[in-house]
Amino acid sequence: MRAYRPDPVPDAVIREVFDLARLAQSGTNSQPWHVAVVSGAACDDLRNRLCERFDAGHPGGRDFERPSEPLPDAVMERRRACGYSYYATMGVERSDREGRARIARKNYELFGAPHAAFFSMPLVLGLSSGVDMGILLQTVTLLMVERGIGSIAQGALAQYPDTVREVASIPEQNGIVFGLSFGYEDPDALINTVRMPREPLEAVTSFVS
Ligand SMILES: Cc1cc2nc3c(=O)[nH]c(=O)nc-3n(C[C@H](O)[C@H](O)[C@H](O)COP(=O)(O)O)c2cc1C
C-alpha cells in the first residue's frame, strides 16, 4: 500500500503485531533484529526531516552497502519494469525526471502513513542475518494484513540513517536494513491500484525426482 488514511492504528494492535512477530524463526535462533516504531508527532517530525534531506538533493548513504552494479540482466529488467509500471499508473512518462522525483519523494513522505518502523541489525552481521530480517518483515506484514492494516516495505528508508537516528531509537551497534510504513489503506488512491507481476513457477523453481 502506498497511500494511507491519517487515522492511527491503536497502540495495543501495533504492540500485538510486533509481540507475535518476534516469535518468527531465525538461523540458530539468533534473533538479530531490532524494530524501532515511530508514530504520532515523532512520525511527522521524521517525515519532515527526511523530505528536507531529499529536497536538498542529499545523496545519503546506507549502513549496509548495496550490491555493486552491473546486476544480472533479469534482475535489472524486473527492477525497471517495477518502476515503470508504478510511473505509468501515476501518469508519469519515463522522460519526466521531475515526475519521477515526485514519486520517489513519496518514500520519504512515508506515503502519508501514520507510522513507520525501522528494522535494524548489528553492523557486523551478514547475509544470513539479512535473511532473518526478511523473515521478520514478512511475518510483520502478514500479521498486519490479518488485522486490516496495510504496509509498504521500503529499502529507501535505509538511505538517510543519520536522519532516522535523530528521531527513532536505533541501537548504537546496529545498521538500518529497511523501513516499513504502515496504517490503514486509502481505498480511493490510484497509487494503490498498482499490481506487480510474478515470474511463472517454472522460471523460478526446478524439480528433480
Ligand atoms: C525489502 C523490500 C524493500 C522495498 N523497498 C521499497 C521502496 O523503497 N519503495 C517502494 O515503493 N517499494 C519498496 N518495496 C516494495 C516492492 O517494490 C514490492 O513488494 C514489489 O514490487 C512487489 O509488489 P507487491 O508487494 O505489491 O506484490 C520493497 C519491498 C521489499 C520486500
The ligand as an ORCA input file, in Angstrom:
! r2SCAN-3c Opt
* xyz 0 1
  C      12.922     -5.345      1.296
  C      11.968     -4.557      0.434
  C      12.254     -3.232      0.134
  C      11.362     -2.476     -0.631
  N      11.629     -1.153     -0.856
  C      10.714     -0.371     -1.462
  C      10.906      1.035     -1.553
  O      11.919      1.586     -1.101
  N       9.931      1.772     -2.130
  C       8.787      1.205     -2.633
  O       7.931      1.938     -3.137
  N       8.576     -0.128     -2.577
  C       9.509     -0.930     -1.986
  N       9.288     -2.284     -1.857
  C       8.058     -2.871     -2.394
  C       8.319     -3.710     -3.646
  O       8.560     -2.858     -4.753
  C       7.107     -4.607     -3.885
  O       6.968     -5.516     -2.824
  C       7.245     -5.391     -5.188
  O       7.272     -4.512     -6.288
  C       6.124     -6.418     -5.360
  O       4.897     -5.755     -5.338
  P       3.720     -6.200     -4.334
  O       4.332     -6.259     -2.954
  O       2.720     -5.075     -4.464
  O       3.209     -7.504     -4.819
  C      10.173     -3.070     -1.121
  C       9.905     -4.410     -0.824
  C      10.778     -5.149     -0.070
  C      10.448     -6.574      0.258
*
